[in-house]
Amino acid sequence: MCVNYMSVSWWNSAWGSRQLKMGHKLMFFLQALQMEDPIQLKEEGNKYFQASDYEKALQSYTQAIKLNKDKALQAVLYRNRAACFLKKEEYAKAASDASRAIDINASDIKALYRRSQALEKLGKLDQAFKDAQKCATLEPRNKNFQETLRRLGANIQEKLRIQFSTDSRVQKMFEILLDENSDKEKREKAANNLIVLGREEAGAERIFQNNGVNLLLQLIETKNPELILAAVRTLSGMCTGHKARATAILHYLGIDSICMWMSVDNEEISLAVCNLLQTITDCLMGQGKEEHHGKEEALVLDTKKDLRMITMRLLDMLVSKKVSGQGRDRALNLLNKNIPRKDLKDHDNSRSIFVIDNGLKKILKVVGQIPEMPDCLPLTENTQLTASVLLNKLYDDLRCDPERDNYRLICEEYIKSKIDPQDMDKTLHAVQIVSGVLQGPFDLGNKLLGMKGVMEMMVALCGSEREIDQLVAVEALIHASTKLSRATFIITNGVTLLKEIYKKTKNEKIKIRALVGLCKLGSAGGTDYGLRQFAEGSTEKLAKQCRKWLCNTSIDARTRKWAVEGLSYLTLDADVKDDFVEDEPALKAMFELAKASDKTILYSVASALVNCTNSYDTKELVPELVQLAKFSKQHVPEEHPKDKKDFVVKRVKRLLKAGVVSALACMVKADSAILTDQSKELIARVFLALCEDPKDRGTIVAQGGGKALIPLAVEGTDVGKIKASHALAKIAAISNPDIAFPGERVYEVVRPLVSLLNTERDGLQNYEALLGLTNFSGRSDKLRLKIIKEKALPDIENYMFENHDQLRQAATECMCNLVVNKEVQERFVADGNDRLKLVVLLCGEDDEKVQVAAAGALAMLTAAQKKLCSKMTQVTTQWLEILQRLCLHDNMEVQHRGLVIAFNLISSDKELAKKLVESELLEILTYVGKQEDHPKKQHVINVARDCLTKCMDYELIKPLSQA
C-alpha cells in the first residue's frame, strides 16, 4: 500500500519550490555539459599541443577524459595526454597514460611507442625494449622503430656489462685505495662504494672470490684509520648472514689479529672490529639474517671449536696490558652479549660454565683494578662496572647449587690469594674485588663479606693514613651498606671512621665518598641512625656541598658522580629536592654527567629525579587507621608541605626547562650492560611524572621523549614497562601520531598501549590507552590492522560493557574508528555474536558522547555491509525505538548519524524501507525534511530528504499528482 505523500501540506510550498529550483539547476548543468563536447575538447587540445602550449593541452585532454564515455576516444585522449607529459618530462605520468591507452587498445602503436620512450627515460630499458619490439612487429619497415630497437639493445648490453663487471669494479676500488697518491675524495668514494658492495650478496661473493679478503687485509695494514674502517666494515658486510664465508674470513684473518685490532686506542675502529666479531659470532651461532643450505652447510659442520677459541681470546684480552681501555670494554661487551643464555628455558648453559672455569679469575682481576695504582690495567670509566655486570649475568645463568658453590669457591680462593697482611697493596686489591662483586651478584658479595677478616679489614683500611686505602675502603663500605643486616655492623664499627675521614681529609675524592657513605648508611640505618645523628649539620647543608662538588668541573668526572649518588639519597628530604631543582647549574651538570652513560650515574640520576618528581610508590593512608593510630598515641608520618601537588608540579616544570627530557633520552640509549632494568624502571617513572600535564607533552615529544619511551615499554621490569606504556598512552591520547611517532615507529607504540587494556591495570591507564588507540585507529587502515593483530578487539569490546561512563565512552569511540576496517566489519557480520546488539543498545544510552560514538559506528557498519541492515532489526526488539530517538535527538551530531542509519536501512532493502515507512519514523523524517534550509543543520535536513526521496523511488510514498 502506498502512502499519499502529497497529502502533507508543506509539499506544494517549501519542498515543491526547492525541487523546482533544483530541477532548473540540473537542466542548466546538463546544458553546460552538452556545450563541453569531448571531441571538441580533444581538437582544442591538439591545437594547443601544436602551439607547444602543453599545459593548456593537458587541461583540455583531462577535461575531455572526464566527460567522455566512448572507449575508442578515451584511448586517443590518454595517448595524447601521454605525449604532453613526455614534452613536460614527466615520464612516470606519461608511461601511466600510455598504459591506459594500451589497456583499451593493445595494438595502439603510438601509445606503445610513447610508453617505450617514457620507460627508457625512467631507466627501465628492458620494458622499453619490449614495447619498441611490438611497434617494430606491427610496422616492420618503420626506420624510427628499428633505430630505437638498436639503441635500446646496445644500452641494455652496456648496462649488463657494467652490472656484471663487479670484478673490475672491485679491482678498481682497491687500486684507488691502495695508491697513496690517489685523490682523497676518490679514496673516500671508493671506500664507501666498497662498503656498500660488501653488504650485497653478489658483491660480497665477488670480493671474496677475487682475493678481496687479502686486499682488505692490506688496507688494514696501511694503519690509515679511514682505510681500516672501510676494510673492517666491508668485512662485516661480507660476513653477515653467511656462515661459510664468516668462518673462512675468521680463519684467514686470525682471531689474534682481530683481537689486536679491537685493542687499539681508537674508539671508532675498536667499535667497528667489535661489530665484525659480533657478526662472525652470530653466524657461527646460527643467528645470521639468512640461512644457507646445501653445499654451504656441508662446509661448516661444527662451529663450537671456533666459538670457544673466540671466547678464550676475549678472556685473554681482559688481563693484557697491551689492550686499551676501549678494547677491554669491547671484549667485556661481547662476553656479556654472547655467553649467558638469552632464554632460561634453554637448558644449555655450557658457555657460562666454560667462562667460569677458564676466565672467572680474569674477570675478577679487572674488577679488582685500582685506577690510582701504578700497575693498573688501561681502563675506561665503564670497564669495571661492565665487568661487574658480566659477573652478575654469569651467576644468574647458573642452574643449580653445585654450580653456584663452584663459582663462590673460585671467588673465595682468588680473594684469599690477594690477602696479605704484609702487603697492603695486594690486600687493597682483595677489598676492591669484594666491592666489585657487590655491584654484580649481590648475594654472592654478601657471602664474600662474611669471609674471615674481610669486614674488619675494610673498616681498618678506613683508619689508614694512606689516601688510596681510605678511597678503596670507603667505596667498599658504601657498596656493602645496601643490606640493612650488613649496614648495622658497619654503622656500629665504621661510622665514626667515616665521620673522621669526612672532617679531616683534604682530598675531595675521599671527602665526597665519605659523605655518600654517611648518606647511604643513614638511609639504611633508619630513624635510629638517621643522618642528623652522624652527619655534620643538616641534610640541606650536605646537599649544598654535594651540589657544589657537582658543579666543580675541576674535579674529575668519576668523583663528581659520587656527588650525584649522595644527592640520590639526600633528595628523599623534601626541602633538599626543592632546593636542588632550583639550582639550574647543578641540574645541568648532573644531566651532562648522565649523558656519559655510567651504570652508577644512570641509576643515581634516575633515583634523584624520581625523588624530585615524587614518582615513587607511596602507601595510601586509610583515614580510619590514621585516627586509630592517633588515638593509641602512635607516630603517624605526615606529608611534608613541599611534597604536595603544587610543589611537585613546579619542580616538574623546572626540570623540563633545564632539559631533563634530552638527558633521559640519552640515558635510554646507553649500552644494555650499563642501563639496568632497575634504571629503566626509574626513568619510566620520571617520564610518567613529566607527562602528567597535557601542556608539557608537546615539549617532551619535541625533545625525543616519545622515541625514548618505546624501548622502556618493551624491556625491563614489569612495573617499568607499565609506567612507560602509560606515559606513551598519555602522549598518544592527545598528540598527532605522525609528529609524536614518525615513520614506522608509530606501529611499535600499539603493543604497549594494548598491554594497558587489562583488568589488572587501573582505570586511568585503561582510559588513556583507549584514547591513544582511538587516536591511532583514526589515522590509517594500516594502524587499524596493527591494533587488530595485537588482539586488542576483545578488550575494547569488554570496555564497551563497562559501568564506568568514561571507559565505556572511550572504548565505543575506539570501536567507531575501527569499524572502517573490513576485517572488523566481518566480525560484526559473522553469526553467533552480540557485537551489533551491543552497538545498537549503546545508541540508546543517556550519555550523549557514548551515543555519538555508537551511532557513528552503526552508521558506518550499515553503510558498508547491507547484511547488517537486516541483522540490526533482529538483534533487539528495541531497535526501531532507539533509531527514532536518534533521529529526534537534540544533539545535532547524534541526530545526523541516526538519520544516516535510517537512510542506510531504507537503501538496503525495499521491504525494510516499507517497514520503516509504516512506522512513526516517516513522520520524523517528514518533520525534519520540511524544515527551512539552514547552514548549521543543512546536513541533517538533506539526509532526511534523501530518505524520503528513496522512499519515493520505491513508490512507497508519492506526490499527490501521482496518487
ZAMARGU-4260 file (C-alpha; in steps of 0.2 Angstrom, whole numbers, plus 5000, padded with zeros to 4 digits):
<rodrens>
0) 5000/5000/5000 | 5007/5017/4995 | 5005/5032/5007 | 4998/5048/4999 | 5014/5059/5001
5) 5006/5074/4994 | 4993/5075/5007 | 5006/5083/5018 | 5003/5102/5016 | 5020/5108/5015
10) 5024/5098/4999 | 5017/5112/4987 | 5026/5125/4996 | 5044/5124/5003 | 5049/5107/4997
15) 5040/5109/4980 | 5048/5125/4976 | 5065/5118/4981 | 5063/5104/4970 | 5058/5116/4956
20) 5074/5126/4959 | 5084/5110/4959 | 5077/5105/4943 | 5081/5121/4934 | 5099/5120/4941
25) 5100/5102/4934 | 5094/5107/4917 | 5107/5122/4917 | 5121/5110/4922 | 5116/5097/4908
30) 5116/5111/4895 | 5133/5116/4901 | 5139/5098/4899 | 5132/5097/4882 | 5142/5113/4877
35) 5158/5104/4883 | 5160/5091/4869 | 5174/5079/4872 | 5178/5079/4853 | 5178/5097/4853
40) 5190/5097/4868 | 5201/5085/4860 | 5203/5096/4845 | 5207/5111/4856 | 5220/5101/4865
45) 5228/5096/4848 | 5229/5115/4843 | 5237/5119/4860 | 5249/5105/4858 | 5254/5110/4840
50) 5257/5128/4848 | 5268/5120/4861 | 5256/5126/4875 | 5257/5109/4884 | 5249/5115/4900
55) 5233/5120/4891 | 5233/5105/4880 | 5234/5094/4896 | 5219/5103/4903 | 5209/5101/4888
60) 5213/5082/4887 | 5210/5080/4905 | 5193/5088/4904 | 5188/5078/4889 | 5193/5062/4898
65) 5182/5066/4912 | 5167/5069/4900 | 5170/5056/4888 | 5162/5038/4889 | 5167/5031/4872
70) 5182/5019/4874 | 5190/5022/4857 | 5190/5040/4860 | 5196/5038/4878 | 5212/5028/4871
75) 5216/5043/4860 | 5214/5055/4874 | 5226/5046/4885 | 5238/5043/4871 | 5238/5062/4868
80) 5240/5067/4886 | 5255/5055/4887 | 5263/5065/4873 | 5260/5081/4883 | 5268/5073/4899
85) 5283/5067/4888 | 5286/5085/4882 | 5285/5091/4900 | 5297/5077/4905 | 5285/5069/4917
90) 5289/5052/4912 | 5280/5042/4925 | 5264/5050/4921 | 5267/5048/4903 | 5270/5029/4905
95) 5254/5028/4915 | 5243/5037/4902 | 5251/5027/4888 | 5247/5011/4898 | 5229/5016/4900
100) 5228/5018/4881 | 5236/5001/4878 | 5223/4993/4890 | 5209/4999/4879 | 5218/4995/4863
105) 5233/4983/4864 | 5238/4987/4846 | 5239/5006/4848 | 5256/5009/4841 | 5258/5027/4845
110) 5254/5023/4864 | 5266/5009/4863 | 5280/5020/4856 | 5276/5034/4869 | 5277/5021/4883
115) 5293/5015/4876 | 5300/5032/4876 | 5294/5036/4894 | 5301/5019/4901 | 5318/5022/4893
120) 5319/5039/4902 | 5315/5031/4918 | 5329/5019/4916 | 5318/5003/4913 | 5327/4998/4897
125) 5321/4980/4896 | 5302/4986/4897 | 5306/5000/4884 | 5314/4987/4873 | 5298/4976/4873
130) 5287/4990/4868 | 5298/4995/4854 | 5299/4977/4848 | 5280/4977/4847 | 5280/4993/4837
135) 5293/4986/4825 | 5282/4970/4824 | 5267/4980/4819 | 5277/4991/4807 | 5292/4982/4802
140) 5298/4995/4789 | 5297/5009/4801 | 5315/5015/4802 | 5312/5025/4818 | 5307/5009/4827
145) 5322/4999/4820 | 5334/5013/4826 | 5326/5013/4843 | 5327/4995/4845 | 5346/4995/4840
150) 5349/5009/4853 | 5340/5001/4867 | 5348/4984/4863 | 5365/4992/4864 | 5361/5002/4880
155) 5354/4986/4888 | 5370/4976/4883 | 5381/4991/4891 | 5370/4990/4907 | 5373/4972/4909
160) 5391/4973/4905 | 5393/4986/4919 | 5381/4976/4930 | 5392/4961/4929 | 5409/4969/4929
165) 5409/4968/4948 | 5426/4961/4947 | 5434/4976/4938 | 5424/4987/4950 | 5431/4979/4965
170) 5449/4979/4957 | 5447/4997/4953 | 5442/5002/4971 | 5456/4993/4978 | 5469/5001/4966
175) 5462/5018/4971 | 5463/5014/4990 | 5480/5006/4990 | 5488/5020/4979 | 5495/5033/4991
180) 5494/5046/4978 | 5476/5044/4975 | 5465/5060/4977 | 5457/5060/4995 | 5439/5062/4988
185) 5442/5047/4976 | 5448/5036/4990 | 5433/5041/5002 | 5421/5037/4987 | 5430/5021/4984
190) 5429/5016/5002 | 5411/5020/5003 | 5407/5010/4987 | 5417/4995/4994 | 5407/4995/5010
195) 5390/4996/5000 | 5396/4982/4989 | 5401/4971/5003 | 5383/4972/5010 | 5376/4965/4994
200) 5376/4946/4992 | 5383/4946/4974 | 5396/4960/4978 | 5401/4951/4994 | 5404/4935/4985
205) 5414/4943/4970 | 5425/4952/4983 | 5428/4935/4992 | 5431/4925/4976 | 5443/4938/4969
210) 5456/4939/4983 | 5446/4953/4991 | 5450/4947/5009 | 5469/4948/5006 | 5467/4966/4998
215) 5456/4971/5013 | 5470/4965/5025 | 5482/4976/5015 | 5471/4991/5018 | 5471/4987/5037
220) 5490/4986/5037 | 5491/5003/5030 | 5487/5009/5048 | 5477/5023/5040 | 5461/5025/5051
225) 5449/5029/5037 | 5455/5014/5026 | 5455/5002/5041 | 5437/5007/5045 | 5432/5004/5027
230) 5440/4987/5027 | 5433/4982/5043 | 5415/4987/5038 | 5417/4979/5021 | 5422/4963/5030
235) 5407/4964/5042 | 5395/4966/5027 | 5403/4951/5019 | 5401/4940/5034 | 5383/4945/5038
240) 5371/4930/5036 | 5384/4919/5028 | 5391/4905/5040 | 5404/4898/5027 | 5411/4915/5022
245) 5411/4921/5040 | 5421/4906/5045 | 5433/4907/5031 | 5436/4926/5035 | 5439/4922/5053
250) 5452/4909/5049 | 5461/4919/5036 | 5462/4935/5047 | 5465/4925/5063 | 5457/4928/5079
255) 5473/4935/5087 | 5474/4949/5073 | 5455/4953/5075 | 5458/4955/5094 | 5473/4965/5091
260) 5464/4977/5080 | 5450/4978/5093 | 5463/4983/5106 | 5468/4999/5098 | 5465/5015/5107
265) 5453/5022/5094 | 5435/5021/5098 | 5428/5021/5081 | 5440/5007/5075 | 5438/4997/5091
270) 5419/4998/5089 | 5419/4993/5070 | 5430/4977/5074 | 5419/4973/5089 | 5404/4973/5077
275) 5414/4962/5064 | 5417/4949/5078 | 5399/4950/5084 | 5394/4947/5066 | 5405/4932/5064
280) 5399/4925/5081 | 5381/4927/5076 | 5384/4917/5060 | 5393/4904/5070 | 5379/4903/5082
285) 5366/4902/5068 | 5359/4919/5071 | 5363/4926/5054 | 5349/4936/5045 | 5348/4922/5032
290) 5351/4903/5032 | 5361/4895/5018 | 5358/4877/5014 | 5366/4863/5004 | 5384/4864/5000
295) 5387/4879/5011 | 5380/4870/5026 | 5391/4855/5022 | 5407/4866/5023 | 5403/4871/5041
300) 5398/4856/5051 | 5404/4861/5069 | 5407/4879/5075 | 5409/4875/5093 | 5428/4875/5092
305) 5429/4892/5084 | 5417/4899/5096 | 5427/4893/5111 | 5443/4900/5103 | 5435/4917/5101
310) 5429/4916/5120 | 5447/4911/5125 | 5455/4926/5116 | 5442/4938/5123 | 5446/4932/5141
315) 5464/4934/5137 | 5461/4952/5132 | 5454/4956/5149 | 5471/4954/5158 | 5483/4960/5144
320) 5492/4977/5147 | 5493/4979/5128 | 5474/4981/5127 | 5467/4998/5128 | 5453/5003/5139
325) 5441/5004/5124 | 5447/4986/5118 | 5444/4979/5136 | 5426/4986/5136 | 5423/4979/5119
330) 5429/4962/5125 | 5418/4963/5140 | 5403/4968/5130 | 5405/4954/5118 | 5406/4941/5133
335) 5391/4950/5141 | 5381/4948/5125 | 5385/4930/5119 | 5390/4920/5134 | 5374/4919/5146
340) 5359/4911/5139 | 5346/4923/5132 | 5332/4911/5136 | 5332/4902/5153 | 5321/4889/5146
345) 5336/4883/5136 | 5345/4871/5147 | 5362/4873/5139 | 5372/4885/5150 | 5389/4876/5145
350) 5396/4893/5138 | 5394/4901/5155 | 5402/4886/5164 | 5417/4887/5152 | 5420/4905/5155
355) 5418/4902/5174 | 5431/4888/5174 | 5443/4897/5162 | 5440/4915/5164 | 5432/4920/5181
360) 5448/4924/5189 | 5452/4936/5174 | 5436/4945/5176 | 5439/4947/5195 | 5456/4954/5191
365) 5448/4968/5180 | 5435/4971/5194 | 5450/4972/5207 | 5459/4985/5197 | 5463/5002/5206
370) 5465/5016/5194 | 5476/5026/5206 | 5489/5012/5207 | 5504/5012/5195 | 5501/4994/5189
375) 5483/4997/5184 | 5477/4990/5168 | 5471/5003/5155 | 5453/5006/5159 | 5438/5017/5154
380) 5426/5024/5167 | 5414/5010/5162 | 5426/4995/5162 | 5424/4989/5180 | 5406/4991/5180
385) 5404/4981/5164 | 5414/4968/5172 | 5403/4968/5187 | 5388/4966/5176 | 5396/4951/5167
390) 5399/4943/5185 | 5381/4945/5188 | 5375/4938/5172 | 5386/4923/5174 | 5380/4920/5191
395) 5362/4921/5186 | 5365/4909/5172 | 5369/4895/5184 | 5356/4882/5186 | 5360/4873/5202
400) 5368/4875/5219 | 5384/4865/5215 | 5387/4877/5200 | 5385/4892/5212 | 5396/4884/5225
405) 5409/4882/5212 | 5408/4900/5207 | 5409/4905/5225 | 5424/4894/5229 | 5434/4901/5214
410) 5430/4919/5220 | 5435/4915/5238 | 5451/4906/5233 | 5456/4921/5222 | 5452/4934/5236
415) 5462/4924/5249 | 5477/4924/5237 | 5476/4943/5237 | 5475/4945/5256 | 5492/4948/5263
420) 5494/4957/5280 | 5512/4961/5275 | 5507/4968/5258 | 5494/4981/5259 | 5493/4984/5240
425) 5488/4966/5237 | 5475/4967/5252 | 5469/4983/5244 | 5465/4973/5228 | 5456/4960/5238
430) 5444/4973/5245 | 5442/4981/5228 | 5436/4964/5221 | 5423/4962/5235 | 5417/4979/5231
435) 5416/4975/5213 | 5406/4958/5216 | 5394/4968/5227 | 5390/4978/5212 | 5386/4962/5202
440) 5379/4947/5211 | 5375/4955/5227 | 5370/4939/5236 | 5387/4932/5232 | 5395/4948/5238
445) 5387/4947/5254 | 5394/4929/5257 | 5411/4936/5252 | 5409/4949/5265 | 5407/4935/5278
450) 5424/4928/5274 | 5435/4929/5289 | 5443/4946/5292 | 5436/4954/5276 | 5424/4966/5285
455) 5436/4970/5299 | 5449/4973/5285 | 5438/4986/5276 | 5435/4995/5292 | 5453/4995/5297
460) 5458/5002/5280 | 5447/5017/5283 | 5459/5022/5298 | 5474/5020/5287 | 5484/5036/5284
465) 5486/5032/5265 | 5473/5041/5255 | 5472/5026/5242 | 5467/5015/5256 | 5454/5026/5263
470) 5447/5028/5245 | 5445/5010/5242 | 5438/5006/5259 | 5425/5020/5259 | 5419/5014/5242
475) 5418/4996/5248 | 5408/5001/5264 | 5396/5011/5253 | 5393/4995/5242 | 5392/4984/5257
480) 5379/4995/5266 | 5364/4991/5254 | 5358/4977/5265 | 5352/4983/5282 | 5360/4967/5291
485) 5377/4972/5285 | 5374/4991/5287 | 5371/4989/5305 | 5388/4981/5308 | 5396/4995/5298
490) 5387/5008/5307 | 5392/5001/5323 | 5410/4999/5318 | 5413/5011/5304 | 5403/5027/5305
495) 5415/5035/5317 | 5429/5032/5305 | 5419/5039/5290 | 5415/5055/5301 | 5433/5057/5305
500) 5438/5055/5287 | 5425/5067/5281 | 5431/5080/5294 | 5450/5078/5292 | 5454/5074/5274
505) 5458/5087/5261 | 5456/5075/5247 | 5440/5080/5238 | 5438/5062/5231 | 5438/5054/5248
510) 5428/5068/5256 | 5414/5065/5243 | 5414/5046/5245 | 5414/5048/5264 | 5399/5059/5263
515) 5390/5047/5251 | 5394/5033/5263 | 5386/5043/5278 | 5371/5047/5267 | 5368/5029/5262
520) 5371/5022/5279 | 5359/5034/5286 | 5345/5028/5274 | 5349/5010/5278 | 5350/5013/5296
525) 5333/5020/5298 | 5327/5033/5311 | 5339/5027/5325 | 5354/5030/5314 | 5347/5045/5304
530) 5358/5057/5295 | 5357/5070/5308 | 5365/5059/5321 | 5381/5057/5312 | 5382/5070/5298
535) 5389/5087/5300 | 5375/5100/5300 | 5358/5097/5292 | 5354/5087/5276 | 5351/5104/5267
540) 5370/5109/5271 | 5376/5092/5265 | 5366/5093/5249 | 5373/5110/5246 | 5390/5103/5247
545) 5386/5089/5235 | 5379/5102/5223 | 5395/5112/5225 | 5405/5097/5220 | 5394/5093/5206
550) 5396/5110/5198 | 5415/5110/5201 | 5422/5105/5183 | 5440/5105/5190 | 5436/5089/5199
555) 5437/5073/5189 | 5420/5066/5182 | 5422/5050/5191 | 5422/5059/5208 | 5408/5071/5203
560) 5397/5056/5200 | 5398/5052/5218 | 5391/5069/5222 | 5376/5063/5212 | 5374/5047/5222
565) 5374/5057/5238 | 5360/5068/5231 | 5350/5052/5226 | 5349/5049/5245 | 5348/5067/5251
570) 5333/5071/5239 | 5322/5060/5249 | 5321/5076/5260 | 5308/5087/5253 | 5317/5103/5257
575) 5333/5096/5248 | 5324/5091/5232 | 5316/5108/5231 | 5332/5117/5233 | 5341/5106/5221
580) 5328/5109/5207 | 5330/5127/5210 | 5349/5126/5207 | 5349/5125/5187 | 5368/5124/5186
585) 5368/5109/5197 | 5354/5101/5187 | 5363/5104/5170 | 5379/5097/5177 | 5370/5081/5183
590) 5362/5080/5165 | 5379/5081/5157 | 5386/5068/5168 | 5371/5057/5164 | 5375/5058/5146
595) 5392/5049/5149 | 5382/5033/5152 | 5390/5025/5168 | 5379/5012/5176 | 5381/5020/5194
600) 5377/5038/5187 | 5362/5032/5177 | 5355/5024/5192 | 5359/5039/5204 | 5352/5052/5192
605) 5336/5042/5189 | 5334/5040/5208 | 5337/5058/5211 | 5324/5063/5198 | 5311/5050/5205
610) 5313/5059/5222 | 5311/5076/5214 | 5296/5072/5204 | 5288/5061/5218 | 5286/5047/5206
615) 5290/5033/5219 | 5276/5022/5225 | 5268/5028/5241 | 5256/5019/5253 | 5239/5027/5254
620) 5235/5031/5272 | 5217/5025/5277 | 5209/5039/5287 | 5201/5027/5299 | 5218/5018/5303
625) 5226/5036/5305 | 5213/5040/5318 | 5216/5024/5327 | 5235/5027/5327 | 5232/5044/5334
630) 5220/5038/5347 | 5233/5025/5353 | 5246/5038/5353 | 5257/5031/5339 | 5268/5041/5327
635) 5259/5045/5311 | 5270/5051/5297 | 5263/5067/5289 | 5266/5073/5272 | 5279/5087/5270
640) 5271/5103/5264 | 5284/5103/5249 | 5278/5086/5244 | 5261/5092/5240 | 5255/5093/5222
645) 5258/5111/5219 | 5276/5110/5224 | 5278/5094/5213 | 5271/5102/5198 | 5283/5117/5200
650) 5298/5105/5201 | 5292/5096/5186 | 5291/5112/5176 | 5309/5117/5182 | 5316/5100/5177
655) 5308/5102/5159 | 5315/5119/5157 | 5333/5113/5162 | 5332/5099/5148 | 5328/5084/5158
660) 5320/5075/5143 | 5335/5076/5132 | 5346/5069/5147 | 5333/5055/5149 | 5333/5051/5130
665) 5352/5050/5131 | 5352/5038/5146 | 5340/5026/5137 | 5352/5025/5123 | 5366/5018/5134
670) 5373/5001/5132 | 5362/4987/5139 | 5376/4981/5150 | 5375/4999/5159 | 5357/5003/5158
675) 5350/4990/5170 | 5331/4985/5172 | 5330/4995/5188 | 5337/5011/5180 | 5324/5008/5166
680) 5310/5007/5178 | 5316/5023/5187 | 5317/5033/5170 | 5300/5027/5166 | 5293/5033/5182
685) 5301/5050/5179 | 5294/5051/5161 | 5276/5047/5168 | 5278/5061/5180 | 5283/5073/5167
690) 5269/5068/5155 | 5256/5072/5169 | 5252/5090/5162 | 5245/5088/5144 | 5253/5105/5140
695) 5270/5098/5143 | 5268/5083/5131 | 5272/5093/5116 | 5289/5098/5123 | 5293/5080/5128
700) 5289/5074/5111 | 5300/5088/5103 | 5315/5083/5114 | 5314/5065/5110 | 5304/5058/5124
705) 5292/5048/5113 | 5306/5039/5105 | 5314/5036/5121 | 5299/5028/5129 | 5296/5014/5117
710) 5311/5003/5122 | 5307/5007/5140 | 5289/5000/5137 | 5296/4984/5129 | 5310/4979/5140
715) 5314/4980/5159 | 5304/4976/5175 | 5285/4973/5174 | 5282/4990/5184 | 5294/4999/5172
720) 5285/4993/5157 | 5268/4998/5163 | 5274/5015/5168 | 5282/5018/5151 | 5267/5012/5142
725) 5256/5023/5152 | 5267/5038/5148 | 5266/5033/5130 | 5247/5032/5131 | 5246/5050/5138
730) 5256/5056/5123 | 5247/5046/5111 | 5230/5052/5118 | 5232/5070/5113 | 5247/5071/5100
735) 5247/5069/5081 | 5255/5052/5079 | 5264/5057/5063 | 5273/5070/5074 | 5275/5061/5090
740) 5280/5044/5082 | 5285/5047/5064 | 5288/5034/5051 | 5287/5016/5056 | 5289/5020/5075
745) 5271/5023/5077 | 5267/5004/5075 | 5279/5000/5089 | 5268/5010/5101 | 5252/5000/5098
750) 5258/4985/5108 | 5262/4995/5124 | 5245/5003/5123 | 5236/4987/5121 | 5246/4980/5136
755) 5236/4993/5147 | 5219/4986/5142 | 5220/4974/5156 | 5209/4972/5172 | 5225/4972/5182
760) 5228/4990/5177 | 5219/5004/5185 | 5205/5014/5177 | 5216/5029/5172 | 5228/5018/5162
765) 5214/5009/5153 | 5206/5025/5149 | 5221/5034/5142 | 5226/5018/5132 | 5209/5018/5124
770) 5211/5037/5120 | 5228/5033/5112 | 5221/5018/5102 | 5206/5029/5096 | 5218/5042/5090
775) 5229/5029/5081 | 5214/5020/5073 | 5208/5036/5065 | 5224/5038/5056 | 5226/5024/5044
780) 5220/5007/5040 | 5237/5000/5042 | 5237/5006/5060 | 5219/4998/5062 | 5226/4982/5056
785) 5241/4983/5068 | 5228/4985/5083 | 5218/4970/5077 | 5234/4960/5075 | 5239/4964/5093
790) 5222/4956/5098 | 5215/4972/5106 | 5197/4970/5099 | 5191/4958/5113 | 5197/4970/5126
795) 5190/4985/5118 | 5173/4976/5117 | 5174/4972/5135 | 5176/4990/5140 | 5161/4994/5130
800) 5151/4984/5143 | 5159/4994/5157 | 5149/5003/5170 | 5162/5017/5171 | 5155/5031/5159
805) 5172/5037/5153 | 5179/5020/5150 | 5163/5015/5140 | 5164/5031/5130 | 5182/5029/5126
810) 5180/5011/5120 | 5165/5015/5110 | 5174/5029/5101 | 5189/5017/5098 | 5177/5005/5090
815) 5169/5019/5080 | 5186/5021/5071 | 5190/5003/5070 | 5174/4998/5061 | 5180/5006/5045
820) 5191/4991/5043 | 5184/4977/5033 | 5190/4963/5045 | 5181/4972/5059 | 5165/4973/5049
825) 5166/4954/5045 | 5167/4951/5064 | 5150/4960/5065 | 5143/4951/5051 | 5148/4934/5057
830) 5134/4924/5066 | 5134/4919/5084 | 5140/4936/5092 | 5131/4950/5101 | 5143/4964/5094
835) 5130/4973/5083 | 5117/4971/5098 | 5129/4980/5109 | 5132/4994/5097 | 5113/4996/5094
840) 5109/4996/5113 | 5123/5009/5116 | 5115/5020/5104 | 5100/5021/5116 | 5111/5026/5131
845) 5108/5043/5140 | 5126/5048/5139 | 5127/5059/5123 | 5146/5055/5120 | 5143/5037/5120
850) 5128/5039/5108 | 5138/5049/5096 | 5152/5036/5095 | 5139/5021/5095 | 5128/5030/5081
855) 5144/5034/5071 | 5149/5016/5072 | 5132/5009/5067 | 5131/5022/5053 | 5147/5016/5045
860) 5143/4997/5048 | 5126/4999/5040 | 5133/5009/5025 | 5147/4996/5022 | 5138/4980/5025
865) 5120/4978/5019 | 5118/4962/5028 | 5120/4972/5045 | 5105/4982/5040 | 5093/4967/5041
870) 5103/4960/5055 | 5100/4976/5065 | 5082/4973/5065 | 5084/4956/5073 | 5096/4959/5087
875) 5084/4968/5099 | 5066/4972/5099 | 5071/4990/5104 | 5080/4994/5088 | 5066/5005/5080
880) 5063/5014/5096 | 5081/5018/5098 | 5083/5023/5079 | 5068/5035/5081 | 5076/5043/5097
885) 5092/5046/5087 | 5083/5054/5073 | 5074/5066/5085 | 5089/5069/5096 | 5093/5087/5102
890) 5111/5084/5099 | 5113/5088/5080 | 5128/5076/5078 | 5118/5062/5086 | 5103/5066/5075
895) 5113/5066/5059 | 5121/5049/5062 | 5103/5042/5067 | 5096/5049/5050 | 5111/5041/5041
900) 5107/5025/5049 | 5089/5026/5043 | 5095/5031/5025 | 5106/5015/5025 | 5092/5004/5031
905) 5080/5011/5018 | 5093/5010/5004 | 5097/4992/5008 | 5080/4983/5005 | 5063/4989/4999
910) 5054/4978/5012 | 5064/4985/5026 | 5060/5003/5019 | 5042/4998/5019 | 5043/4993/5037
915) 5050/5010/5042 | 5038/5020/5032 | 5023/5011/5041 | 5031/5016/5057 | 5032/5033/5066
920) 5049/5036/5058 | 5040/5043/5042 | 5033/5057/5052 | 5050/5061/5060 | 5058/5061/5043
925) 5044/5072/5036 | 5046/5084/5051 | 5065/5086/5049 | 5064/5086/5030 | 5051/5100/5029
930) 5062/5112/5039 | 5068/5128/5030 | 5086/5127/5024 | 5099/5132/5037 | 5118/5132/5035
935) 5121/5124/5053 | 5108/5110/5051 | 5108/5108/5032 | 5117/5092/5033 | 5103/5085/5044
940) 5089/5091/5033 | 5097/5084/5017 | 5099/5067/5024 | 5080/5067/5029 | 5075/5072/5012
945) 5087/5059/5004 | 5077/5046/5015 | 5060/5052/5008 | 5067/5053/4990 | 5072/5035/4991
950) 5055/5030/4998 | 5048/5039/4983 | 5059/5029/4971 | 5052/5013/4979 | 5035/5021/4976
955) 5031/5018/4995 | 5026/5037/4995 | 5022/5048/4981 | 5017/5066/4977 | 4998/5070/4976
960) 4998/5072/4957 | 5003/5054/4956 | 4991/5047/4969
</rodrens>
